[in-house]
Amino acid sequence: ITSQTRLTRTNNDDAHYQISGTITNYDPTLTVGVSGNQSSTNRLNVTVHIVLRKEGRLQDEIIRNLTDEIFNRIFSNW
């Protein structure tokens, strides 16, 4: 986040964002495709729970942008 945005990390009480997250599940699929005797593709599905706290006036915009971004990531390579 700090390398790709103008945000900087702080531990002060006046932070603009408070972000926390937990990996709630992961599921490795070792053989998705087979080429000869070797697996050609491995897959790792990860489920995360993200909590984002921000100034109330931008909350609707953040939620809308997150929803749009998730939708675009899912269906852009369909």
N, CA, C and O of each residue as an XYZ file, in Angstrom:
312
protein
N       0.836     -1.192      0.000
C       0.000      0.000      0.000
C       0.877      1.251      0.000
O       0.624      2.191     -0.753
N       1.895      1.258      0.837
C       2.715      2.462      0.915
C       3.540      2.692     -0.351
O       3.872      3.836     -0.665
N       3.877      1.627     -1.085
C       4.664      1.813     -2.302
C       3.802      2.172     -3.515
O       4.327      2.685     -4.502
N       2.491      1.914     -3.464
C       1.641      2.152     -4.619
C       0.604      3.254     -4.405
O      -0.220      3.507     -5.285
N       0.636      3.902     -3.261
C      -0.288      5.004     -2.988
C       0.478      6.129     -2.309
O       1.672      6.003     -2.038
N      -0.207      7.216     -2.040
C       0.394      8.323     -1.305
C       0.215      8.170      0.202
O       0.574      9.072      0.958
N      -0.330      7.050      0.644
C      -0.564      6.831      2.063
C       0.748      6.524      2.776
O       1.669      5.953      2.192
N       0.814      6.906      4.028
C       1.954      6.564      4.870
C       1.438      5.895      6.133
O       0.322      6.160      6.582
N       2.249      5.040      6.689
C       1.843      4.307      7.885
C       2.028      5.185      9.121
O       3.014      5.910      9.251
N       1.048      5.098     10.024
C       1.126      5.837     11.273
C       0.444      5.039     12.375
O      -0.451      4.238     12.105
N       0.862      5.255     13.598
C       0.217      4.625     14.745
C      -0.531      5.649     15.586
O      -0.931      5.357     16.713
N      -0.722      6.844     15.046
C      -1.433      7.903     15.754
C      -2.931      7.640     15.762
O      -3.441      6.896     14.924
N      -3.629      8.246     16.701
C      -5.080      8.093     16.789
C      -5.827      8.812     15.677
O      -7.010      8.547     15.464
N      -5.156      9.726     14.955
C      -5.828     10.492     13.911
C      -5.589      9.898     12.515
O      -5.647     10.623     11.522
N      -5.327      8.615     12.431
C      -5.098      7.968     11.139
C      -6.356      8.050     10.276
O      -7.470      7.984     10.794
N      -6.179      8.193      8.971
C      -7.311      8.277      8.060
C      -7.974      6.933      7.844
O      -9.195      6.853      7.711
N      -7.184      5.887      7.810
C      -7.703      4.536      7.609
C      -7.192      3.628      8.713
O      -6.076      3.801      9.202
N      -7.993      2.680      9.097
C      -7.570      1.578      9.947
C      -7.942      0.307      9.202
O      -9.123      0.016      9.013
N      -6.934     -0.450      8.779
C      -7.168     -1.652      7.990
C      -6.648     -2.848      8.767
O      -5.517     -2.848      9.253
N      -7.488     -3.862      8.877
C      -7.042     -5.110      9.478
C      -7.631     -6.254      8.669
O      -8.669     -6.099      8.026
N      -6.976     -7.386      8.702
C      -7.457     -8.507      7.921
C      -7.002     -9.821      8.511
O      -6.011     -9.895      9.237
N      -7.753    -10.857      8.181
C      -7.455    -12.201      8.649
C      -7.694    -13.173      7.505
O      -8.703    -13.079      6.806
N      -6.767    -14.107      7.312
C      -7.007    -15.201      6.381
C      -7.906    -16.185      7.100
O      -7.525    -16.743      8.129
N      -9.097    -16.401      6.564
C     -10.066    -17.267      7.238
C     -10.068    -18.686      6.683
O     -10.556    -19.610      7.334
N      -9.522    -18.862      5.479
C      -9.468    -20.206      4.910
C      -8.508    -20.202      3.739
O      -8.351    -19.182      3.067
N      -7.866    -21.327      3.488
C      -7.106    -21.500      2.258
C      -7.234    -22.947      1.811
O      -7.333    -23.862      2.628
N      -7.229    -23.132      0.506
C      -7.452    -24.451     -0.056
C      -6.532    -24.655     -1.254
O      -6.823    -24.160     -2.343
N      -5.423    -25.379     -1.070
C      -4.553    -25.653     -2.210
C      -5.115    -26.788     -3.060
O      -5.506    -27.831     -2.537
N      -5.151    -26.579     -4.349
C      -5.516    -27.620     -5.289
C      -4.241    -27.955     -6.048
O      -3.758    -27.154     -6.849
N      -3.713    -29.112     -5.800
C      -2.392    -29.433     -6.304
C      -2.371    -29.778     -7.782
O      -1.367    -29.510     -8.443
N      -3.413    -30.351     -8.325
C      -3.404    -30.722     -9.732
C      -4.659    -30.207    -10.416
O      -5.733    -30.797    -10.302
N      -4.509    -29.107    -11.121
C      -5.614    -28.561    -11.892
C      -5.507    -29.043    -13.331
O      -6.521    -29.335    -13.966
N      -4.298    -29.126    -13.845
C      -4.080    -29.620    -15.201
C      -2.913    -30.594    -15.188
O      -2.017    -30.478    -14.352
N      -2.917    -31.551    -16.104
C      -1.856    -32.541    -16.172
C      -1.261    -32.522    -17.568
O      -1.987    -32.547    -18.562
N       0.058    -32.477    -17.638
C       0.779    -32.532    -18.900
C       1.806    -33.643    -18.773
O       2.797    -33.488    -18.059
N       1.591    -34.739    -19.441
C       2.469    -35.891    -19.275
C       2.261    -36.489    -17.900
O       1.134    -36.833    -17.541
N       3.315    -36.618    -17.131
C       3.235    -37.147    -15.772
C       3.352    -36.059    -14.716
O       3.455    -36.366    -13.528
N       3.339    -34.808    -15.119
C       3.520    -33.705    -14.180
C       2.310    -32.794    -14.187
O       1.647    -32.609    -15.207
N       2.038    -32.225    -13.008
C       0.947    -31.259    -12.936
C       1.415    -29.975    -13.596
O       2.531    -29.519    -13.351
N       0.573    -29.394    -14.427
C       0.961    -28.189    -15.155
C       0.437    -26.921    -14.500
O       0.920    -25.829    -14.799
N      -0.529    -27.047    -13.625
C      -1.096    -25.870    -12.967
C      -1.470    -26.211    -11.536
O      -2.122    -27.223    -11.279
N      -1.056    -25.367    -10.612
C      -1.486    -25.483     -9.218
C      -2.328    -24.266     -8.889
O      -2.147    -23.201     -9.480
N      -3.244    -24.417     -7.951
C      -4.135    -23.319     -7.588
C      -4.206    -23.215     -6.075
O      -4.230    -24.229     -5.377
N      -4.239    -21.994     -5.570
C      -4.430    -21.739     -4.150
C      -5.576    -20.747     -4.008
O      -5.462    -19.594     -4.426
N      -6.679    -21.195     -3.419
C      -7.815    -20.311     -3.131
C      -7.679    -19.816     -1.708
O      -7.521    -20.616     -0.785
N      -7.736    -18.517     -1.519
C      -7.583    -17.901     -0.206
C      -8.821    -17.067      0.095
O      -9.270    -16.287     -0.745
N      -9.373    -17.234      1.296
C     -10.499    -16.439      1.753
C      -9.997    -15.496      2.836
O      -9.350    -15.927      3.790
N     -10.295    -14.211      2.690
C      -9.847    -13.228      3.670
C     -11.028    -12.430      4.192
O     -12.034    -12.259      3.504
N     -10.892    -11.950      5.409
C     -11.872    -11.046      6.022
C     -11.138     -9.733      6.278
O     -10.203     -9.685      7.077
N     -11.564     -8.670      5.597
C     -10.917     -7.362      5.699
C     -11.847     -6.400      6.425
O     -13.039     -6.326      6.127
N     -11.290     -5.669      7.375
C     -12.034     -4.627      8.072
C     -11.355     -3.298      7.746
O     -10.166     -3.120      8.011
N     -12.116     -2.368      7.170
C     -11.614     -1.054      6.799
C     -12.435     -0.008      7.535
O     -13.657      0.052      7.393
N     -11.763      0.804      8.312
C     -12.434      1.900      9.013
C     -11.899      3.211      8.445
O     -10.687      3.414      8.363
N     -12.799      4.083      8.060
C     -12.461      5.341      7.417
C     -13.441      6.402      7.866
O     -14.495      6.112      8.431
N     -13.060      7.653      7.595
C     -13.980      8.755      7.859
C     -15.321      8.475      7.214
O     -15.365      8.070      6.053
N     -16.402      8.676      7.921
C     -17.747      8.322      7.477
C     -18.160      8.894      6.140
O     -18.913      8.250      5.409
N     -17.698     10.073      5.796
C     -18.162     10.694      4.555
C     -17.654      9.987      3.309
O     -18.229     10.158      2.235
N     -16.587      9.194      3.423
C     -16.073      8.473      2.263
C     -16.423      6.991      2.277
O     -16.054      6.265      1.353
N     -17.114      6.536      3.287
C     -17.394      5.112      3.436
C     -18.198      4.559      2.256
O     -17.862      3.490      1.746
N     -19.238      5.249      1.813
C     -20.052      4.773      0.693
C     -19.222      4.649     -0.583
O     -19.359      3.679     -1.328
N     -18.365      5.630     -0.828
C     -17.520      5.596     -2.026
C     -16.522      4.433     -1.962
O     -16.290      3.766     -2.970
N     -15.941      4.188     -0.808
C     -14.995      3.087     -0.649
C     -15.687      1.755     -0.886
O     -15.154      0.904     -1.598
N     -16.853      1.560     -0.309
C     -17.590      0.304     -0.484
C     -17.963      0.110     -1.944
O     -17.834     -0.995     -2.470
N     -18.422      1.163     -2.605
C     -18.781      1.071     -4.025
C     -17.555      0.712     -4.863
O     -17.646     -0.133     -5.754
N     -16.422      1.335     -4.594
C     -15.206      1.050     -5.355
C     -14.709     -0.371     -5.102
O     -14.257     -1.040     -6.031
N     -14.786     -0.836     -3.862
C     -14.374     -2.211     -3.560
C     -15.261     -3.212     -4.287
O     -14.770     -4.186     -4.857
N     -16.558     -2.974     -4.266
C     -17.496     -3.862     -4.951
C     -17.213     -3.892     -6.444
O     -17.187     -4.964     -7.049
N     -17.002     -2.733     -7.041
C     -16.691     -2.666     -8.474
C     -15.383     -3.388     -8.783
O     -15.295     -4.118     -9.770
N     -14.383     -3.190     -7.956
C     -13.077     -3.812     -8.179
C     -13.157     -5.334     -8.082
O     -12.572     -6.038     -8.904
N     -13.869     -5.840     -7.093
C     -14.041     -7.293     -6.947
C     -14.769     -7.855     -8.167
O     -14.343     -8.863     -8.730
N     -15.863     -7.211     -8.578
C     -16.616     -7.657     -9.753
C     -15.724     -7.676    -10.993
O     -15.723     -8.656    -11.738
N     -14.965     -6.603    -11.221
C     -14.104     -6.517    -12.401
C     -13.009     -7.585    -12.377
O     -12.686     -8.158    -13.417
N     -12.440     -7.857    -11.212
C     -11.392     -8.888    -11.119
C     -11.952    -10.274    -11.405
O     -11.279    -11.099    -12.022
N     -13.170    -10.533    -10.966
C     -13.773    -11.854    -11.175
C     -14.097    -12.059    -12.656
O     -13.788    -13.115    -13.208
N     -14.708    -11.079    -13.302
C     -15.256    -11.280    -14.628
C     -14.399    -10.747    -15.767
O     -14.765    -10.938    -16.927
N     -13.284    -10.093    -15.496
C     -12.472     -9.545    -16.585
C     -11.738    -10.623    -17.363
O     -11.422    -10.419    -18.535
N     -11.458    -11.769    -16.743
C     -10.755    -12.856    -17.433
C     -11.663    -14.031    -17.711
O     -11.176    -15.146    -17.898
N     -12.942    -13.825    -17.744
C     -13.917    -14.906    -17.895
C     -13.802    -15.525    -19.264
O     -14.541    -16.456    -19.584
